[in-house]
Amino acid sequence: MSVTAEDIGRYVQDASGRSGVLRDVIPDYEDPAEPPGERRRFPVAFLWPEGGGKEWLELDAAGIDPARFGLPV
């Protein structure tokens, strides 16, 4: 399952089992470190840990499961 902008602000779980609040989704992120002709687009999600802490970037936004929690904060 994949998250969308409609899931922002909801509790979700990433592929490694960490849970948190979905803060943002970039559906067509391109890594600026790659040369312009070799960049590929992929979905990226930003999550904030449950209970606070340091936000993390999930490069596999398709692996985030909003159905597990799905509750608004």
N, C-alpha and C positions, 0 to 999 in steps of 0.2 A: 504494500500500500504506500502511497505517496502523499505528502502534505501539500497544501496549497495556501495561498494568502488567506483564505477563509478560516484556516486553522490557527492563525496567529493569535496568541493570547491563551491558547489551550495547553493543557498538560499533554505531553507526548512521550514516547519512548524510542530511543535510537536502536540501531541494530546490535549494539553491544550491551543493551539492557539498562543504560543510564536513562533516568527520567528527568524531565524538566519542562519549562515553559517555552513554547515556540515563539521566538522574538521576531524573526523575519525569514523570508524565503526569496532567493534569487533563482528563478527558473532557468536562466540562460547564462550562468556565470562563466567567464573566461579567465583563466589564470594569466595575469599580466607578466609573470616570469617566463612564460613560453614565448618563443618567437611568433610574430603576428601570423605567419603562414601556417603555423603548426598548432595553433590554439584550437581546442575543442570546447564545445559548450556542454555544461552539465548543471543539474540542479544542486543548490547549496542551501543549507538551513542553518540558522543561528539559534542556539538554545541556551536558556538560562537555567542553572541547576535548581532543583526543587530545594527550597529552604535558603536560597541565596548562594553567592559565590561567584566564581569567574565564568563568564559566558564562554561557550565553546562553539566551534564551527564543525558542522557535520557535512562532509563532502559527498556523502551518499544520501541525499534528501529522499531518494526513493525508498530507502530502508527505514525511514521513520514511520512509526505506527501511531496515528492519531486515535485509532479505534480503542486502544487499550485503556486510555484515560478519557480523552475527549471532553473533559470538563473545563469550562472557562475559569480563569483565575479570579 
